[in-house]
Each structure stands twice: as C-alpha cells, then as structure tokens.
Amino acid sequence: MSPQVKLGFTLSYDYLQPSLCHDLVTLLDNSNFTHLFIPERWGHDAFTQVTTMAHYTSELILGTGIVNLFSRTPATLAQTAASIDELTEGRFILGLGLSGPIVIQDWHGINFFQPSPLQRTREYLEILRLIFSGERVNYSGKIYSLKRFSLSSFEPSLTIPIFLASMGSKNVQITGELADGWFPIWTSFTEIPSSKQDLKLGLEKRERTLRSKEELEITPYILTCASDTENAKNLIQRNLAYYIGGMGTFYFEIIKRYGFETEANRIRKAFLAGDRETAANSVSQDMLDRIAVVGPPEYVVKRYDELRQLGTDIPVVMLPHNCTPELAMDTISAFQQ
C-alpha cells in the first residue's frame, strides 16, 4: 500500500489498556496509517487521550472521533480544540456528532430532542467557524447567544478541520454545507454512492469562506478484523448486535434502511430479552459483508481498496470491543504489505 493513501485507525483507553494503546500508537506512527481517531463514550474523555497520544507520534494526524455536541459549550470546545491543535502543531481534526438520546439524556442529563438536534448541529458548527476565524463573536440563534468575546492567545485565524458524524438525510446535508469531513458510521458498501447525494446537496450551499467542495473528506468507520477465525467473526457480530439492539433506535433504523429489517427485528428482540448470543448469531453473513470487514489479511486490504473506489477518502479501521492485543496487531499488520 502506498504511504500516500490515507488510512485511519481508532483507539481508546476504554477498550485497550493505555500502555497497549501507546505501543500501538508508536507502531501506527511508523506505518501506512495516516490518521488516528479517538472515540468518546462515558469513560475516558477523548481530548485527554488525544493529548497523551500526541506525545507518542510525530506523523499521525490525530482527531476526536467523536465527541458529542451537548456536553460542552461551543466556546469550551473551541478553546480545547485550539489548544490541542497548537500542541500537535496542526495535526488535529475536531470530530463531532450528536451521539444519541440514551447517552445524552441518561448520562449527561440533557434533553436530546428539544431544541431540535438539527438546529443544535447547525448553530454549533456556525459558532465554531466564527470562533476559529478570529473574529469577535456576535451570534444569536435559537439555542446559543454569544456576544463580544473572541478567542485569545492563539493565531488570529485557525484552520482546524471539523468532521461531522451524521446519518439522517438532513444532517448529512448540514455536513456537506458546514463541515470539512464526514463520518458515515455503519456505512454499507452498497449505500455509499446513494448516500453521497445528500452530501452533494449540502456542498452546493457551501460559502466561499469554507474549504472547497473537493476538500470535504469522506471518512467511514469500518468494523474490521484481519482474521478468518470464528472468534473474530463473532466479535464483529456481537458489536453490531450491541448497537442495533441496545443503543436506542438510530442504529436499528439505519440497518433496516439498508434492507436488513428481518435481521434487525430479530437482533433487537433477542437483545432486549437478554439473549445476546441469539442477537449476535442473528447478524447474517450478508450484513457482515456489507457493513464490516472480517477475513484473512488479503481480503481485508482488498475490501478497503473497494471502499476507496466507491469514493471514500479516509477509511477508518475500527477494532471490535473486546478485541485481543494479538488480533489488533494482526489487523494493523495486514495493511503494511
């Protein structure tokens, strides 16, 4: 694989021991991987991890992938992003997303639906753009109202890329209009061409002050294991079942939209009944083939090449939860040929 080809990876202290993460980051920094994204759930915060992992890298572009738009104000997030961008000497991407109602309401105690999540997304990105421009921020929206302040102690204008995780049609359009990159989580290989239509509608509304349409980067997360063992396959199945069956309706609905209504209903029913084994086994081979990548190294690399041919820019290797260190190393090694 050419070192010029962009390739991402995800790591988190929530899934692997920090010492192992640091070893893997050092390995990734001297490999064909170009980007490292750090997720955030309800354990270790993403920004602390990015800051720590920056000390183990000199080449990798580091990003949050993703932090939610509810638990920090736009100004707080802008200050944090500017600080990390300075620390990494411009190797930082701010990855954002709505998360979901279960996390936002039950963990952060904030109403997910009121005001509108779409309105929050638009206002949040518009404010971040204003702050990063170096201008004094005067903004009046339905959710946020800011006046008089400007970001101090940094360069007058910051070019921190903003990537947005979005799934619904209108949110994808906002991504095209206001973001520099798109995280289409749980992307179906067959759906990539059609899903880009919503992105195109947003791109047509871009202002001249934003980067060009050609610079918006499509960055799908792909559950991946470079192994043809039953254990690797089962790990992927369990991860998909967890999100489809246990994380509210968002992932459940998008899987149905991909044509897997029967499987999604069976997974959700079994998961909610506490039968996680049946839920995992209900993830069909067709679903695995279209949404994840699991198999021998040469098959994995071939599938990532197909992703690029479909129009993705930075496909991101996402290891399944409970992945062993050995499996993580094998998956990284698959891309070093």
C-alpha positions in Angstrom: 0.0 0.0 0.0 1.3 3.4 -0.9 2.1 5.6 2.0 0.3 8.5 0.2 -3.0 6.7 0.6 -5.0 7.9 3.6 -5.9 5.3 6.1 -7.3 5.8 9.6 -7.5 3.8 12.9 -9.4 4.1 16.1 -8.0 3.6 19.6 -9.4 4.2 23.1 -8.4 3.5 26.7 -12.0 2.3 27.1 -11.2 -0.8 25.1 -7.5 -1.4 25.5 -5.1 -0.7 28.3 -3.3 2.7 28.0 0.1 1.0 27.8 -1.0 -1.2 24.9 -2.6 1.8 23.2 0.7 3.7 23.5 2.6 0.8 21.9 0.1 0.6 19.1 0.2 4.3 18.5 4.0 4.1 18.2 3.6 1.3 15.7 0.9 3.2 13.7 3.1 6.3 13.6 5.7 4.4 11.6 3.3 2.6 9.3 0.9 3.1 6.3 -1.7 4.6 8.7 -2.1 8.4 8.4 -4.9 9.2 10.8 -5.8 8.2 14.4 -9.3 9.0 15.8 -10.2 8.7 19.4 -13.9 8.0 20.3 -15.6 9.2 23.4 -18.4 7.4 25.3 -18.9 7.6 29.0 -15.4 6.6 30.2 -12.1 8.3 29.3 -12.6 11.6 27.6 -11.3 11.9 24.1 -9.3 15.1 24.5 -7.1 13.8 27.3 -6.4 10.7 25.2 -5.5 12.8 22.1 -3.2 14.9 24.1 -1.4 11.9 25.7 -1.1 10.0 22.4 0.3 13.1 20.7 3.5 12.5 22.7 3.9 9.1 21.1 3.6 10.4 17.5 5.2 12.8 15.1 3.4 12.0 11.8 -0.1 10.8 12.5 -3.0 13.3 12.2 -5.0 13.0 15.4 -8.7 13.6 15.9 -11.6 13.1 18.1 -14.0 10.6 16.6 -16.3 11.6 18.0 -17.2 14.0 20.9 -20.9 15.0 21.3 -22.4 18.4 20.7 -24.3 18.6 24.0 -21.9 18.2 27.0 -19.6 21.1 26.2 -20.4 24.6 25.0 -19.2 25.6 21.6 -16.8 28.1 23.2 -15.3 25.5 25.6 -14.9 23.0 22.7 -13.2 25.7 20.5 -10.7 26.5 23.3 -9.9 22.8 23.8 -9.5 22.2 20.0 -7.3 25.3 19.6 -5.1 24.2 22.5 -4.6 20.7 21.1 -4.1 22.0 17.6 -1.3 24.1 19.0 0.2 21.2 20.9 0.2 18.9 17.8 1.5 21.7 15.5 -1.6 21.5 13.3 -2.1 17.7 13.3 -5.6 17.9 14.8 -9.1 17.2 13.5 -12.2 18.1 15.6 -14.6 15.2 15.1 -18.2 15.9 16.3 -21.6 14.3 16.4 -24.9 14.2 18.1 -24.4 10.9 19.8 -27.8 9.5 20.7 -30.7 10.1 23.1 -29.7 7.3 25.5 -26.3 8.8 26.2 -27.3 12.4 26.1 -30.3 12.1 28.3 -29.4 9.3 30.7 -25.8 10.2 31.1 -25.5 13.9 30.5 -29.0 14.8 31.7 -29.8 16.9 28.7 -32.9 16.7 26.5 -31.8 15.3 23.2 -34.8 16.3 21.2 -35.6 19.8 22.5 -34.4 22.0 20.9 -34.0 20.3 17.6 -30.8 18.2 17.2 -30.5 19.5 13.7 -30.7 23.1 14.9 -28.1 22.4 17.5 -25.8 20.9 14.9 -26.1 23.9 12.6 -25.6 26.5 15.3 -22.7 24.7 16.9 -20.8 24.5 13.6 -21.6 28.1 12.7 -20.3 29.3 16.1 -17.1 27.2 15.8 -16.5 28.7 12.3 -16.8 32.2 13.8 -14.5 31.5 16.7 -11.8 29.8 14.6 -12.0 32.8 12.2 -10.5 35.0 14.9 -13.4 37.5 14.7 -15.2 38.8 17.7 -18.2 36.5 18.0 -21.7 38.0 17.9 -24.2 35.3 17.3 -27.9 35.0 18.0 -29.6 31.6 17.5 -32.5 29.7 18.8 -30.2 27.8 21.2 -27.0 29.8 21.6 -26.4 33.5 22.0 -22.8 34.8 22.2 -21.5 38.4 22.1 -18.3 40.5 22.3 -15.8 37.7 23.0 -13.1 36.4 20.7 -10.7 33.6 21.1 -7.5 34.9 22.7 -3.9 33.6 22.9 -3.9 31.9 19.5 -3.2 32.8 15.9 -5.9 35.2 14.6 -7.3 32.6 12.2 -7.3 28.8 12.8 -7.8 26.2 10.1 -8.9 23.3 12.3 -10.8 20.8 10.2 -14.2 19.9 11.5 -15.6 16.5 10.7 -19.2 15.6 11.5 -20.7 12.2 12.1 -24.2 12.1 10.6 -26.7 9.6 9.4 -30.0 11.2 8.6 -30.6 12.9 5.3 -30.9 16.5 6.6 -27.9 16.1 9.0 -25.8 14.8 6.1 -26.7 17.9 4.1 -25.6 20.1 7.0 -22.3 18.1 6.9 -21.8 19.0 3.3 -22.6 22.6 3.9 -20.6 23.3 7.0 -18.0 20.6 7.7 -14.6 19.6 6.3 -15.2 15.9 6.6 -18.0 13.3 7.1 -18.0 10.3 9.4 -20.7 8.0 8.0 -20.8 5.5 10.8 -22.0 2.0 9.9 -21.7 2.6 6.2 -23.0 -0.1 3.9 -20.7 -0.6 1.0 -23.7 -0.7 -1.4 -25.1 2.5 0.1 -22.1 4.8 -0.3 -22.9 6.2 -3.8 -26.5 7.0 -3.0 -25.7 8.5 0.5 -23.4 11.0 -1.2 -26.4 12.6 -2.8 -27.4 14.3 0.4 -23.8 15.4 0.9 -23.9 16.9 -2.6 -27.0 19.0 -1.7 -25.1 20.4 1.2 -22.0 21.1 -0.8 -24.0 23.2 -3.1 -24.7 25.6 -0.3 -21.2 26.0 0.9 -19.9 29.5 1.4 -16.8 30.7 -0.2 -15.1 31.1 3.2 -15.1 27.4 3.7 -12.8 25.0 2.0 -13.5 23.9 -1.5 -16.1 21.2 -2.2 -13.3 18.8 -3.3 -11.6 19.0 0.1 -14.5 17.5 2.1 -13.2 14.1 3.1 -15.5 11.0 3.5 -14.2 9.0 6.5 -16.2 5.9 7.2 -15.6 3.8 10.3 -15.5 0.1 9.4 -15.6 -2.7 12.0 -12.6 -4.7 11.0 -10.7 -7.9 11.9 -7.9 -9.3 9.8 -8.6 -12.9 10.8 -10.7 -15.7 9.3 -11.4 -17.3 12.7 -14.8 -17.9 14.2 -13.8 -15.8 17.2 -13.1 -12.7 15.0 -16.4 -13.1 13.2 -18.3 -13.5 16.5 -16.6 -10.4 17.9 -17.9 -8.4 14.9 -21.4 -9.9 15.2 -21.5 -9.1 18.9 -20.5 -5.5 18.3 -23.1 -5.0 15.6 -25.8 -6.7 17.8 -25.0 -4.3 20.7 -25.5 -1.2 18.6 -28.5 -2.5 16.7 -30.3 -4.0 19.7 -29.1 -1.9 22.7 -28.3 1.6 21.6 -31.8 3.0 21.0 -33.4 3.3 17.6 -30.9 5.2 15.5 -28.6 2.3 14.5 -31.6 0.0 14.4 -33.4 2.2 11.9 -30.4 2.7 9.7 -29.8 -1.1 9.5 -33.4 -1.6 8.4 -32.9 1.1 5.8 -30.1 -0.9 4.4 -32.5 -3.8 3.7 -32.0 -5.8 6.9 -35.3 -5.3 8.5 -35.8 -9.0 9.4 -32.4 -9.4 10.9 -32.7 -6.0 12.8 -36.0 -7.0 14.3 -34.6 -10.4 15.4 -31.5 -8.8 16.8 -33.4 -6.2 18.8 -35.9 -8.7 20.1 -33.3 -11.1 21.3 -31.1 -8.3 22.8 -33.9 -6.7 24.7 -34.8 -10.1 26.1 -31.2 -10.5 27.4 -30.3 -13.2 24.9 -27.1 -11.6 23.5 -25.9 -14.9 22.0 -29.0 -15.2 19.7 -28.8 -11.4 19.0 -25.2 -11.9 17.8 -26.0 -15.0 15.7 -28.8 -13.1 14.0 -26.2 -10.9 12.3 -26.2 -12.5 8.9 -23.3 -13.1 6.6 -24.8 -10.7 4.1 -24.9 -8.0 6.8 -21.2 -8.7 7.7 -20.2 -8.5 4.1 -21.9 -5.1 3.5 -21.2 -3.3 6.8 -18.0 -4.8 8.3 -14.8 -6.4 7.1 -13.6 -9.7 8.6 -11.4 -12.3 7.0 -7.8 -13.0 6.1 -5.4 -10.1 5.5 -5.5 -10.1 1.7 -9.3 -10.0 1.8 -9.3 -7.1 4.3 -7.0 -5.0 2.1 -9.0 -5.8 -1.0 -12.2 -4.6 0.7 -10.6 -1.3 1.7 -9.4 -0.8 -1.9 -13.1 -1.2 -2.9 -14.1 1.4 -0.4 -11.8 3.9 -2.0 -13.1 3.1 -5.4 -16.6 3.8 -4.1 -15.5 7.4 -3.3 -14.3 7.3 0.3 -11.2 9.3 1.3 -10.0 8.1 4.7 -11.5 4.6 5.5 -11.0 4.0 9.2 -10.2 0.7 10.8 -12.4 0.2 13.9 -11.5 -2.8 16.0 -14.4 -4.5 17.8 -14.8 -4.1 21.5 -13.0 -6.9 23.5 -10.5 -7.3 20.6 -7.4 -9.1 21.9 -3.9 -7.5 21.5 -2.9 -10.2 19.1 -5.9 -9.6 16.9 -5.2 -5.8 17.0 -1.6 -6.4 15.9 -2.7 -8.8 13.1 -5.1 -6.2 11.8 -2.6 -3.5 11.8 0.0 -5.8 10.1 -2.5 -6.6 7.3 -2.1 -3.0 5.9 1.7 -3.0 6.0 2.2 -5.0 2.8 
